Amino acid sequence: MTPSDEAQLQALNQALAANELTQAARLAFVLAKRGILPIMQLIGLASLMNQSGQGARAAELYHLWLNCTESPLLFAAWYNLGVLQIQADEQHDAEQSLRAALAIKPDFIDARMALGTLQERLCQHEAALASWRAALAQIDPDQPASRPQQIQALNSVARVAALRHHYPEAEDACARSLQLDPRQPEVMAQWIGLRQQQCAWPVCAPLPGLTEADLNDNASAASALCLADDPAAQLAAAARHAVNRLPQPAPLADEQGYVHRRLRIGYLCASFGRHRTARLYPQHERTQFDIYGFSWGEQDPDSLQVTAQMDHHIRLSPGSDLQAAQTIRAHEIDILVDLHGLDEEGRPAILAHRPAPVQVAWPGHAGSSAMPAMDYLLADAFALPPSLTASFTEQALYLPDCAQVHTGNTAEASPSRGALHAGTTRDAAGLPSDAFVFCSFASARTLTPQQFASWMRILRGVPDSVLWLAAESEPVRDNLRMTALRHGVASERLIFAPGDANADVSQRIRPDSGQFTAHAEPQQSHLPPHAGSPARQPSLHAGLRESQTIARAIPPRAWLPLADLCLDTYPCSSPGASADALQAGIPVLTLAGRSHAARTSGSLLHAARLPELVARSARSYEDKAIRLASRPQELARLRRRLARNRDTVFDTPALVRHLEALYLQVARGTLQDHQEPRTTPDVHLPLVSILIPFGDHDSGEAIEATVHCALEQDYARCEIILSDSSHDDSRKRRLTKLLAAHPRLRYNRAPALPADDNLDHCLTLALGDYIAVAPPGDLLHAGKISRMMHFYLAYPGIGLVACWRQPVGADGAPLPALRGDEFFEWVEQL
């Protein structure tokens, strides 16, 4: 190096020390062109330039240095260039740079780890796994300094192996990672979920340094639903989710809402194509609602078909939750409906930023999110009775009959085997033609050893029967066969459905989202051996093979009519699988527990008018299954009743009308018409809930008269809650036209509730700031609510406003009114 070169190098160091980037860059380019720029100065200056927004110029400096310099450390420059390109989202250029580094130094672990992370981002999952496996083979496990890299590589393998359904490899990687560092809550949650997915029981088997209690206390919110029927434990699991452990970000949305001509409803989903709400969106009333879809998953043909039925579909950034939330906020969504909650495909951190003034959960995760940013949860009276509301941080919005959405076409399934899909025979499915077929196409994750033991007792009680299951992998099938043998049931009596019979977006595991450490970002490094600092962060029976090979070409749900009775899971019901069976005309038997997750299939059965198929104890569940298998006439009657009621259960247009009425009730902001601004309703007025509870003792005429009077109130912001506790739907039929014509009417079925409990149920349903009770038969003056509200608003200290009543005799003639002192005595008795 000449004296002139040494002077320029000294000037470069002085410029770097003074943070004079322009002068430093000018000198660095001169020295790099001569091939004499030291690599330490190259890496340091390039990092400063990138931080100051000159990433492209820094990459140019790297390329000049690599072209003009002879050095044994070229691999370090290629690696750092690759990291810079990853940060600039130049993914393919980054891949080439990292491969160049590895071509020079194949044992450069940091480059191999960074390449695996990049390949995962590019959805090259098998290539990413190969990179991390190679990194693990090169890491010396006996060196304490290598432990962070080893943990990162194992966690990466676990994440992507699970995504590729390589569950045994993913489980092993989690276990090895926990042996290196047991203090990894996300990895514990991941390990539990993987064991649930494989029916590897007991799920929370102790590991070195971790007891069963340690593991239970770190189960994810989704896993906790399947571990125990314990609402408090499920809420606690939701509260320790990563999104609830972080400080709450500032809300992006305007709390007061927006001014729009139509209410903007946004649905948030990973992928709309296979979701149970797929046919819901075109049913929305477009004169009142603009429908937006926000998604980030793969755009397959099914997704494109569904999103084409929305008014707007916006693809969200797959990486940044804040950026995704800002995108939603930019569209001024009035109500954002999250279809995942804390399930494995969801992105709750988007909702934590509150991109909409009103945020509603429905219908993915069957538990509370415990998120302050979630306002409401769509529910029904059976799945979420008032006694369970304390286990939810969200306020319940009650839909009549059933909140489980399943918008498939009922014409696609048939209750009779004569209308089966061509080729769907028992022989093709590997089912015996003369056996009683119990089925469960639920996700393997929802199975528990206790539930499976119950099924084995049922099989022992019905000797000529088989259990038809869905299991997507041979290890799961083998685990279930071995467990059956331990219960004294021949493994041949377990038959596995062809194809992915339990495919359901709401049930699929995606262990790399929310349950596991986020992708590690490769960092700028120095020289080796410190050239890269660690980033922080039994076969099927031969006789069934041919028939099952043929069967895979047929859609999985087309096989369901071959079954006789569907057995639901417990403690986490499988409403998707239950709805599929009901649509196919197959009765479902469920065990209703204490938690919301254990009651969702029960609400479907109540809506189908099959309450006798909702068991209240494990013994009752097993006895009913055995009895139905031995009484074909009773089972046939259930099938016929299901066939009559099935269209009511899956009436998507009616469901959407009820949804829209709820949306209008909870929306904030202002709706404008094209001529002059107006509010619909006037959100500046407090909402008043008029409660009309009724039951078997109330006549249809009295109920209808009171409803008409409630509708005629001149107060501008009322909702009218109708809670029907009668044993039949004759009163609902009488109100059908009124319910269809007036969105303010909210009808809910609560069969067999005592009068006092029905009034309490009305209070649970109410969204209003003020409550007015109108028993059936009461005739309300049109100005009743507005006059009473005048006193509440004018005199804030008042807690109760009562009104004069005109008593009426049995013949309809007016009776003498109560004197003032008698009236107040009556009020005190209330």
NORZI-V609587 format. One line per field, one symbol per residue. psi: psi as a letter, one per 20 degrees, with the letter a starting at -180 (. if undefined). Layout:
# NORZI-V609587
psi: ???
This chain:
# NORZI-V609587
psi: prhgghghhghghghghjknhggggghhhghhhikjoqhghgggghgggghjjlghhghhggggghhipoqikhhhggghgggghghjkmghhhghghhhghhgnhjnhghhghgggghghjkmghhgghghghghhhpoiiohiigggggggghgggghhghjkmggggggggghghhhnimnghhghggghghghjlnqqglpqrpiprhhgghijqrgghhhihqmnhghghhhhhjqhhiiqqprpqhqphiaroqhqpoppppqgpigjqijhjhgiiqoiihpppqppriaqnrhgghgghiirhppppqpifohggghhgghhjlpgppopjgckriirmhhghhimiqhpppppkeplrqikphipgrpprrhghmrhiihijpiqppopqqfpiopnkroiiiqqiqiikqppinrhghikqphjqpoqqokqqhhiqqhgghhghhhghhinglqroorppiqhhgggghghhghhjkpphiipppqqamhkpohiiqpnijohirprpppqqqrbqqjkioqpqp.pqqphiigghhghhiippgiiihiirgppprrpjormhghggggghjjpqppqopbhrghjighhhghghjllhijoqiqhggggggggghhinhgghhhhgghghhighghlngggghggghggghhiqrappqaifqqrpnrniiqqppoopnprbhipqhggghghgghhhjpipinqqopooojrirkhhghhjggghhiohipopppmpjpqgghhghgghhhpiqhqpppnqphpopqhjgghghhghghhnhipipprrqpoqprhjiqqrpqqrghhghhgghh.
